[in-house]
Protein backbone atom coordinates (compact mmCIF):
# COMPACT_ATOMS: atom_id res chain seq x y z
CA UNK A 1 0.00 0.00 0.00
CA UNK A 2 1.44 3.38 -0.96
CA UNK A 3 1.38 6.20 1.58
CA UNK A 4 2.14 9.85 0.82
CA UNK A 5 3.25 12.57 3.27
CA UNK A 6 0.69 15.37 3.01
CA UNK A 7 -0.42 18.59 4.65
CA UNK A 8 -2.75 21.47 3.93
CA UNK A 9 -1.55 24.36 1.73
CA UNK A 10 -1.86 26.71 4.75
CA UNK A 11 0.26 24.35 6.89
CA UNK A 12 2.88 24.16 4.12
CA UNK A 13 2.94 27.97 3.83
CA UNK A 14 3.52 28.31 7.57
CA UNK A 15 5.93 25.45 8.29
CA UNK A 16 7.60 24.77 4.92
CA UNK A 17 7.85 28.28 3.47
CA UNK A 18 11.61 27.78 3.02
CA UNK A 19 11.15 24.24 1.67
CA UNK A 20 11.05 20.79 3.19
CA UNK A 21 14.42 20.65 4.94
CA UNK A 22 15.87 18.95 8.01
CA UNK A 23 15.22 22.14 9.97
CA UNK A 24 11.60 22.51 8.90
CA UNK A 25 10.89 18.78 9.30
CA UNK A 26 12.28 18.88 12.84
CA UNK A 27 10.00 21.76 13.86
CA UNK A 28 6.80 21.14 11.88
CA UNK A 29 4.17 19.23 13.89
CA UNK A 30 3.40 15.71 12.68
CA UNK A 31 0.23 13.67 13.19
CA UNK A 32 0.85 10.12 14.43
CA UNK A 33 -1.80 7.41 14.76
CA UNK A 34 -0.42 5.77 17.93
CA UNK A 35 2.80 4.57 19.62
CA UNK A 36 3.18 1.76 17.08
CA UNK A 37 2.74 4.01 14.03
CA UNK A 38 6.23 4.45 12.58
CA UNK A 39 5.27 5.56 9.05
CA UNK A 40 6.11 9.21 9.64
CA UNK A 41 9.42 8.34 11.32
CA UNK A 42 10.29 5.95 8.48
CA UNK A 43 9.63 8.75 6.00
CA UNK A 44 11.78 11.15 8.06
CA UNK A 45 14.65 8.62 8.24
CA UNK A 46 14.43 8.03 4.51
CA UNK A 47 14.58 11.75 3.75
CA UNK A 48 17.05 12.82 6.42
CA UNK A 49 19.51 10.29 7.73
CA UNK A 50 19.52 12.00 11.12
CA UNK A 51 16.95 11.31 13.84
CA UNK A 52 14.36 14.07 13.90
CA UNK A 53 11.92 14.56 16.77
CA UNK A 54 9.26 17.02 15.61
CA UNK A 55 6.29 17.90 17.83
CA UNK A 56 3.73 15.07 17.67
CA UNK A 57 -0.04 14.90 17.88
CA UNK A 58 -1.47 11.43 18.47
CA UNK A 59 -4.85 10.74 16.86
CA UNK A 60 -5.65 7.00 17.26
CA UNK A 61 -8.75 6.86 15.04
CA UNK A 62 -8.61 6.33 11.27
CA UNK A 63 -11.16 8.90 10.12
CA UNK A 64 -10.13 11.47 12.72
CA UNK A 65 -6.45 10.99 11.81
CA UNK A 66 -7.18 12.15 8.26
CA UNK A 67 -9.37 14.96 9.60
CA UNK A 68 -6.58 16.20 11.87
CA UNK A 69 -4.29 16.54 8.84
CA UNK A 70 -7.06 18.22 6.83
CA UNK A 71 -7.62 20.68 9.67
CA UNK A 72 -3.94 21.64 9.64
CA UNK A 73 -2.91 20.06 12.94
CA UNK A 74 0.22 18.67 11.27
CA UNK A 75 1.52 16.70 8.32
CA UNK A 76 1.11 12.95 8.11
CA UNK A 77 1.21 9.86 5.94
CA UNK A 78 -2.08 8.96 4.25
CA UNK A 79 -2.77 6.03 1.92
CA UNK A 80 -3.24 6.93 -1.74
CA UNK A 81 -6.65 5.26 -1.66
CA UNK A 82 -7.78 7.67 1.04
CA UNK A 83 -6.23 10.66 -0.72
CA UNK A 84 -8.15 9.80 -3.89
CA UNK A 85 -11.39 10.24 -1.94
CA UNK A 86 -10.46 13.70 -0.63
CA UNK A 87 -10.88 16.97 -2.43
CA UNK A 88 -7.57 17.55 -4.23
CA UNK A 89 -7.05 21.15 -3.11
CA UNK A 90 -7.41 20.27 0.58
CA UNK A 91 -4.05 18.49 0.86
CA UNK A 92 -0.73 18.66 -0.92
CA UNK A 93 2.28 16.34 -0.80
CA UNK A 94 5.42 17.44 1.02
CA UNK A 95 7.26 16.60 -2.20
CA UNK A 96 5.69 15.58 -5.51
CA UNK A 97 7.28 12.11 -5.67
CA UNK A 98 7.43 11.46 -1.91
CA UNK A 99 5.91 8.15 -0.85
CA UNK A 100 6.41 5.11 1.33
CA UNK A 101 5.33 1.63 0.23
CA UNK A 102 4.10 -0.74 2.93
CA UNK A 103 3.59 -4.45 2.14
CA UNK A 104 0.21 -5.93 2.97
CA UNK A 105 -0.30 -9.44 4.32
CA UNK A 106 -3.37 -11.66 4.20
CA UNK A 107 -4.11 -13.49 7.43
CA UNK A 108 -6.92 -15.95 7.91
CA UNK A 109 -7.95 -18.09 10.84
CA UNK A 110 -8.07 -21.81 10.27
CA UNK A 111 -11.80 -21.81 9.78
CA UNK A 112 -13.10 -23.91 6.98
CA UNK A 113 -15.68 -21.96 5.12
CA UNK A 114 -16.42 -21.93 1.41
CA UNK A 115 -16.93 -18.16 1.47
CA UNK A 116 -13.65 -17.47 3.31
CA UNK A 117 -11.74 -19.84 1.05
CA UNK A 118 -13.18 -18.09 -2.00
CA UNK A 119 -12.17 -14.64 -0.67
CA UNK A 120 -8.67 -15.86 0.23
CA UNK A 121 -8.24 -17.38 -3.21
CA UNK A 122 -9.42 -14.20 -4.95
CA UNK A 123 -7.04 -12.05 -2.88
CA UNK A 124 -4.11 -14.39 -3.50
CA UNK A 125 -4.79 -14.46 -7.25
CA UNK A 126 -5.08 -10.65 -7.43
CA UNK A 127 -1.85 -10.22 -5.44
CA UNK A 128 0.02 -12.53 -7.81
CA UNK A 129 -1.22 -10.56 -10.84
CA UNK A 130 -0.17 -7.31 -9.16
CA UNK A 131 3.28 -8.71 -8.29
CA UNK A 132 3.83 -9.80 -11.90
CA UNK A 133 2.75 -6.36 -13.11
CA UNK A 134 5.10 -4.58 -10.69
CA UNK A 135 8.01 -6.87 -11.61
CA UNK A 136 7.45 -6.08 -15.30
CA UNK A 137 7.34 -2.36 -14.57
CA UNK A 138 10.63 -2.58 -12.61
CA UNK A 139 12.30 -4.46 -15.47
CA UNK A 140 11.06 -1.80 -17.90
CA UNK A 141 12.45 0.98 -15.65
CA UNK A 142 15.87 -0.66 -15.47
CA UNK A 143 15.99 -0.95 -19.25
CA UNK A 144 15.42 2.80 -19.66
N, C-alpha and C positions, 0 to 999 in steps of 0.2 A: 504494500500500500504506500503510495507516495504522499508525503506530507510537505507542506510549504510554509516557511516562516512569513507571517503576515502581520500587518497592523493597519490602522486607519490612516488616511492621508493627513489628518490633523496631528496624530501621534508622530508620524514620520517627520512632519514639519517642525514639531517641537524637539524631538529627541535625536533625529537623524539629519538635521539641517546641514551639517558638515559632512554627511555621508555615513555609511555603515562602517565604522572603524572599531578597533579594540576599545578605544576610549568611550565611544558612544554606546557600544554593546555592554560595556561594564557598568554604565550608569542608567540606561533605559530600563524601566520596569518590564518584567516578563511574567506572563501568565503560565502557571504550572498546574496540571491537573491534581496531582497528589505527590507524596513522598517518593513513590515508585516511578513517576513520570520522568524519564531522562531524555526525552526527545529534544527539548530546548538545549539542554547541556551538551548533547551529542552534536547538535548543530553548531553551538558555540565552539566546541573543541575542533570541529572540522574546519571552521572558518579561521579561528585564532588558536594557535597551538598552546596558548597559555590558558590557565584556569581563570575564568571570569566568574564573578559572583554578583550579578546585578540584583537589584531589589526584586523580590518575588511576591506574587499574589497567588495563593492557592485557591482554585475553584474546582472542587471535586464532583462536578456534575457535567455531563456531556453537553447538553444544550446551553447551560449557563456558562460553560467554559468559552464556547464560541461567542456568546453574547458579551462576555467580559472584554474580549478582544474587540468586538464591534463597537463597544461603548468607549474604547480608548483607554482601558485600564492598563494595557501593556501589549507587547507583541507576543505571539505564540505560534506554535506549529498546528496547522489544521490540515486534515486530509483533503486531497483534491476533490473527492466526491462531495464533501461538505461545502467546499468553496464554490463548486459548480452550482449549488443551490442558492447561494447568496447573491445579492445584487452586486455587480462587478465594481461599482464605484465606492462601495462601502469599505473594501479592504484592498490593500496593495502589498505585493511581496517586498521583502527587505531587499532582495536582489532578483532580477528577472529570471535567472536560471537556478536560483537557490531551491534546493529540495533535499529531502532525506527519505530514502526508501526503507521500508520496514517489512520484512517477510511475514507472511501470514501462515498460520498452521491450522489444519483441520483436526479437531479432537472429537471423538465420539465414544460414549460409554459402550460397554459390551452388551448392549441390548439388541436383541434380534427383533427387527421390525422391518417389514417390507418397505414402508415409507422411508425410514431412516437409511436403509441400505440404498434405496434409490437416490436420495439426496446426496449421500456420501459419494456414490458413483458419479453423479452429475458434477459435483464439485471437483473430484479428482480428475475427471476427463477434461473439464474446462481449464484446470490448472496446468495440465500437460500441454494443451493447445497453446496457452499463454506462454509457457516456458519455451516451447519450440519457436514461437513468434519472437520472443525477446532474444533468444540465441541467434536467430537469423538476423535481427536488427543489429546486434553487436558485431556479428561477422561483417555485415555490410559497412558499419562504421569503421572498422579496422581496415577495410579495403580502401576507404577513401583517403 
